[in-house]
Amino acid sequence: MTIRPIKPRRISCQVFEQIRELIYKGVFKPEQQIPPERDLAASMQVSRTSVRNAIERLVKLGLLQQIQGQGTFVSSPETRTGNPLSAMMTTDEATFSDLLEVRMGLECNAARLAAIRATDKDLCTMQASLEEMAENLASNNSISTEADTAFHMSVAFATKNPVLIHLTRNFYDFLFVGIKKNLTHMVEHQEAYEDVLEHHRTVFRHIKNRAPVKAHDAMHKHLCYVQEFFEKRNNVEDRIPLKYLAA
């Protein structure tokens, strides 16, 4: 084996990671056009070549799409391909209930770790998502999927656990689809939207107050509420494979 010199990380890799995080945290939302290369390069103080290389990687992953003459847009998770977990779930008989069981394991632990490790920047990101959810509810009597998903992704990033973050990134598309399904079926139950917003606020409050057990339990309560909401209404879609729900 030949020992090779250690090379510093490529700038384009750092640009790639930053843009990807902005997508997952909901700063760049599905179907939204991202800033032009020259603006991104100026903001990040890097070359346009580095930005172009990063964007090409994100396009290959399916996170971005380029439309000739219009620009570069964030892909919708409902139509995106290239996610290994998504590819697996579209061929297996995974149901909405299966998705909630996975979320229960990942997100309750994420909330607990976030209460221990979240930085001020993480808390600001979560707070911004909560404010967007509240604005949605006040103006449209609903909660946007983008804001709800962004909150859950921000909790995952706040754990600082690279394995958990990696799993959640690969889980993003189905998290988005699952949350959209939750919110869509609550449209005739205004009190459910209000409950969901309050659940998120409670999770955030415990994370901010550095109360890991309470944060874990609050996230568990929220996910159980969602599960019970559908069970009480005997929603037949709970038994429909996710590959059909995401279509």
MOGI-V125933 format. One record per helix or strand. SS is the DSSP state (hx for helix, st for strand). FROM is the first residue (numbers start at 0). TO is the last residue. Records with the same first field share a line. If there is no record, write none. Layout:
SS->FROM-TO, FROM-TO
//
This chain:
hx->10-23, 36-43, 47-60, 83-90, 95-116, 119-139, 144-157, 161-183, 189-207, 211-231, 235-238, 241-244
st->32-32, 63-66, 70-73, 94-94, 240-240
//
